Each structure stands twice: as structure tokens, then as C-alpha cells.
């Protein structure tokens, strides 16, 4: 944070440096450091989720086959998909990781723009518990991302 809070900017007016501006409200969109700091923050989130997924019977992440490690989530620009078992213990683990991320990075999760979706095996009781933990609405489909449906039933070869 020392690097972020100690920055100052100088303006060029008619090719001459003019004064210094010290930002007082943190990094904003368009700041040249913003993408790099975002990458560092997301790297922290990814590593935290990976640690959780590697714990025995953690329930964090999805296992595609026996030969590979669990995948705790997928990240796309400023969106992410997180995978976990629909039980209270696992969801509280993921919520704790997200809360720690928010405290340490200064970022916030927009729960109003977030959505939950469940596998067919998740019971109504578990769906309600998970929705209550995260305070996120449930949706049968996550809609489309870059014009491709996201987990609407089982993805077809055409979808991929």
C-alpha cells in the first residue's frame, strides 16, 4: 500500500511539467497502475481459493477427472466463476476467503450483480442455505458470456 498511497502525478502543459497532484482517494479506473494492482489482488484471491481446494474434503472447487487437481474457479477479466459443494461448511469457507480478499485488497464483491446456480443434485434445502449465506439470488442459468451460454445444462461440443 505504500507504493499506492505515495504516488503523485505531474501534468504536462505545453510540453512543460506543471505541479504535482497527490491522489487522496486511492486508485481509480484509468490510473496506469490499476491493471497491475488488480492482477496482484486477483492472484491473491486465486491462491487463497487454491489453498482451500487442496485441503482434504474441503468441497471447494470442481474436479473434472481423477488425474487433475480441483479447479476452484475461473477468472474472466473482471468476472469470476467460483465452484464449491452446496453445503454450509464449504460455503462459509468460500465466504471467508472472499471477505478476507475484500478486507486486504479494498475491493468489494457486488452481490447484487452476482448469481448462484446449482447442479441438479442440490436439494431445495441446500439451495436456500447457500443463497442465505451469500445473500445472492439463485438462477437456473448464468446467461451468456461473450455470446456463449454459461453452464446452461451440460455444455455441448458446439458451445466449446
C-alpha positions in Angstrom: 0.0 0.0 0.0 3.0 2.3 0.5 3.6 2.3 -3.3 -0.1 3.1 -3.9 -0.6 5.9 -1.4 2.7 7.6 -2.0 2.2 8.2 -5.7 2.0 11.7 -7.2 1.3 13.0 -10.7 2.7 15.9 -12.7 0.8 17.4 -15.6 2.4 18.4 -18.9 1.0 21.7 -20.2 2.5 22.8 -23.5 5.3 20.2 -23.0 6.3 21.7 -19.7 5.8 19.8 -16.3 3.4 21.7 -14.1 2.9 21.0 -10.4 2.1 17.8 -8.5 -1.2 16.1 -7.8 -1.3 13.7 -4.9 -4.4 11.5 -5.1 -6.3 11.2 -1.8 -9.0 8.7 -2.7 -6.9 5.7 -3.9 -6.5 4.3 -7.3 -9.3 5.0 -9.8 -10.3 3.5 -13.1 -7.9 4.8 -15.8 -4.9 5.0 -13.4 -1.8 3.5 -15.1 -1.2 1.3 -12.0 -4.7 0.0 -11.8 -4.4 -3.1 -14.1 -1.2 -4.3 -12.3 -2.7 -3.9 -8.9 -5.8 -5.7 -10.0 -3.7 -8.6 -11.2 -1.9 -8.8 -7.9 -5.2 -8.7 -6.0 -6.7 -11.4 -8.1 -3.6 -13.5 -7.8 -4.1 -13.4 -4.0 -7.7 -14.4 -4.4 -6.7 -17.3 -6.7 -4.0 -18.6 -4.4 -6.4 -18.4 -1.4 -9.0 -20.4 -3.2 -6.4 -22.9 -4.4 -5.2 -23.4 -0.8 -8.8 -24.1 0.3 -9.4 -26.5 -2.6 -6.3 -28.6 -1.7 -7.5 -29.3 1.8 -8.8 -32.8 2.3 -12.6 -32.9 1.8 -12.8 -29.1 1.6 -15.6 -29.1 -1.0 -14.1 -26.0 -2.7 -13.5 -26.4 -6.4 -14.7 -28.8 -9.0 -12.8 -32.0 -10.1 -13.1 -32.7 -13.8 -11.4 -36.1 -13.5 -9.3 -38.1 -11.1 -5.9 -37.2 -12.7 -6.1 -33.4 -12.2 -6.3 -31.1 -9.3 -9.6 -29.3 -8.3 -10.4 -26.1 -10.1 -11.7 -23.6 -7.5 -12.7 -21.0 -10.1 -12.4 -19.4 -13.5 -11.5 -15.8 -14.0 -12.5 -13.7 -17.0 -11.4 -10.0 -17.0 -13.5 -8.6 -14.1 -15.8 -11.7 -13.7 -15.2 -14.9 -11.9 -17.0 -18.3 -11.5 -16.4 -20.0 -8.2 -17.1 -23.7 -7.7 -17.9 -25.4 -4.4 -20.1 -28.0 -2.8 -23.5 -26.7 -1.8 -23.2 -27.2 2.0 -22.9 -24.7 4.8 -19.3 -25.5 5.9 -17.9 -25.2 2.3 -19.9 -22.1 1.6 -18.7 -20.4 4.8 -15.1 -21.3 3.8 -15.6 -19.6 0.4 -17.3 -16.6 2.0 -14.4 -16.2 4.4 -11.9 -16.2 1.5 -14.0 -13.6 -0.3 -14.3 -11.5 2.9 -10.5 -11.7 3.5 -9.9 -10.7 -0.1 -12.2 -7.7 0.3 -10.5 -6.5 3.5 -7.0 -6.9 2.2 -7.5 -5.6 -1.3 -10.0 -2.8 -0.8 -12.2 -4.5 -3.5 -15.8 -5.3 -2.9 -17.9 -8.2 -4.3 -21.1 -6.8 -5.9 -23.6 -9.4 -4.6 -26.5 -7.6 -6.4 -24.8 -8.5 -9.7 -23.8 -12.0 -8.6 -25.8 -15.1 -9.2 -25.8 -18.7 -7.9 -26.5 -21.8 -9.9 -26.7 -25.4 -8.7 -26.3 -28.9 -10.1 -29.4 -31.0 -10.4 -28.4 -33.0 -7.3 -28.6 -29.9 -5.0 -31.7 -30.1 -2.8 -34.1 -27.1 -2.3 -32.9 -27.0 1.3 -29.2 -26.7 0.3 -30.1 -24.1 -2.3 -31.8 -21.9 0.3 -29.0 -22.3 2.8 -26.3 -21.3 0.3 -28.4 -18.4 -1.0 -28.8 -17.2 2.6 -25.0 -17.5 3.3 -24.0 -15.4 0.3 -27.2 -13.2 0.1 -27.3 -13.9 -3.6 -30.3 -14.9 -5.8 -30.5 -18.2 -7.5 -30.7 -18.6 -11.2 -31.1 -21.7 -13.4 -28.8 -20.2 -16.0 -25.8 -17.8 -15.8 -26.8 -16.3 -19.1 -24.2 -15.7 -21.8 -20.6 -14.6 -21.7 -19.1 -13.4 -25.0 -22.3 -14.7 -26.7 -21.8 -18.3 -25.4 -24.2 -19.8 -22.8 -22.6 -20.4 -19.4 -23.4 -23.7 -17.9 -26.9 -23.9 -19.3 -27.4 -27.7 -18.9 -24.4 -29.7 -20.0 -22.1 -27.8 -22.4 -22.1 -29.3 -25.9 -19.1 -29.6 -28.3 -20.5 -26.6 -30.2 -20.5 -24.5 -27.1 -16.9 -25.1 -26.5 
